[in-house]
């Protein structure tokens, strides 16, 4: 799960910060400091669902703005997926919406 969480954060931040002609954002980029796999591993181990959701919501919120908000089709879909993820109350319930969110962010890169 921690790998998928890091990937969601990475893809979301890529939408926000990457521009054509610049070097790509990588997992070891300083912008990823709070969203690295080790950070998520700790949160998952502790079962801190709310903290995980907050970290993901922060990244997805930035990506949503970069996409033009909920007035745009991609923004509406991203928001829907983020809401599904945010409604999970356990780590197990997070798994399916997390993977859907990851796959969507990957597809719109």
C-alpha positions as CSV (number, residue, x, y, z in Angstrom):
1,X,0.0,0.0,0.0
2,X,2.8,2.4,0.8
3,X,4.2,2.1,-2.7
4,X,0.8,3.0,-4.2
5,X,0.4,6.0,-1.8
6,X,3.8,7.3,-2.8
7,X,2.9,6.8,-6.5
8,X,-0.3,8.8,-6.1
9,X,1.6,11.6,-4.5
10,X,4.2,11.5,-7.2
11,X,1.8,11.6,-10.1
12,X,-0.3,14.3,-8.5
13,X,2.8,16.5,-7.9
14,X,4.0,15.8,-11.4
15,X,0.7,17.4,-12.7
16,X,1.4,20.4,-10.6
17,X,5.1,21.0,-11.0
18,X,6.3,19.4,-14.2
19,X,6.4,21.5,-17.3
20,X,7.5,20.6,-20.7
21,X,11.2,21.0,-21.2
22,X,12.1,20.7,-17.6
23,X,13.6,17.7,-15.9
24,X,11.0,15.4,-14.5
25,X,10.1,15.1,-10.8
26,X,11.5,11.8,-9.4
27,X,10.8,10.0,-6.1
28,X,14.0,11.4,-4.6
29,X,13.1,15.0,-5.5
30,X,12.9,17.4,-2.5
31,X,9.3,18.1,-3.3
32,X,8.6,14.5,-2.4
33,X,10.1,14.7,1.1
34,X,6.8,14.4,3.0
35,X,5.4,11.9,0.5
36,X,8.1,9.3,0.4
37,X,7.4,5.6,0.8
38,X,9.1,5.5,4.3
39,X,6.7,8.2,5.5
40,X,3.7,6.3,4.2
41,X,5.1,3.0,5.6
42,X,5.2,4.5,9.1
43,X,1.6,5.8,8.8
44,X,0.4,2.5,7.5
45,X,2.1,0.6,10.2
46,X,0.5,2.8,12.8
47,X,-2.9,2.5,11.1
48,X,-3.2,6.3,10.8
49,X,-6.0,6.4,8.2
50,X,-6.8,10.1,8.7
51,X,-3.1,11.2,8.4
52,X,-2.8,9.1,5.2
53,X,-5.9,10.6,3.8
54,X,-4.8,14.1,4.6
55,X,-1.4,13.7,2.8
56,X,-3.1,12.3,-0.2
57,X,-5.8,15.0,-0.2
58,X,-3.1,17.7,-0.1
59,X,-1.4,16.3,-3.2
60,X,-4.7,15.6,-5.0
61,X,-6.0,19.1,-4.2
62,X,-3.0,20.6,-5.8
63,X,-3.4,18.4,-8.9
64,X,-7.1,19.3,-9.0
65,X,-6.2,23.0,-9.2
66,X,-3.6,22.3,-11.9
67,X,-6.3,20.5,-13.9
68,X,-8.6,23.5,-13.8
69,X,-10.8,22.4,-10.9
70,X,-14.1,20.5,-10.8
71,X,-15.4,22.6,-13.7
72,X,-13.3,20.4,-16.1
73,X,-14.1,16.8,-16.8
74,X,-10.7,15.5,-15.6
75,X,-11.1,17.5,-12.4
76,X,-14.5,16.2,-11.7
77,X,-13.3,12.6,-12.1
78,X,-10.3,13.2,-9.9
79,X,-12.5,14.7,-7.3
80,X,-14.9,11.7,-7.4
81,X,-12.0,9.3,-7.0
82,X,-10.5,11.4,-4.1
83,X,-13.9,11.4,-2.3
84,X,-14.1,7.6,-2.6
85,X,-10.6,7.4,-1.1
86,X,-11.4,9.9,1.6
87,X,-14.5,7.9,2.7
88,X,-12.5,4.8,3.6
89,X,-12.4,4.2,7.3
90,X,-9.9,1.4,7.4
91,X,-6.7,0.6,5.6
92,X,-8.4,-2.3,3.9
93,X,-11.2,0.0,2.6
94,X,-8.6,2.3,1.2
95,X,-7.0,-0.2,-1.1
96,X,-9.5,-0.3,-4.1
97,X,-10.0,3.5,-4.2
98,X,-6.3,4.1,-3.8
99,X,-5.5,1.9,-6.8
100,X,-8.3,3.6,-8.9
101,X,-6.8,7.0,-7.9
102,X,-3.3,5.9,-8.8
103,X,-4.4,4.5,-12.2
104,X,-6.3,7.6,-13.1
105,X,-3.4,9.9,-12.2
106,X,-1.1,7.7,-14.2
107,X,-3.4,7.8,-17.2
108,X,-3.7,11.6,-17.3
109,X,0.0,12.2,-17.1
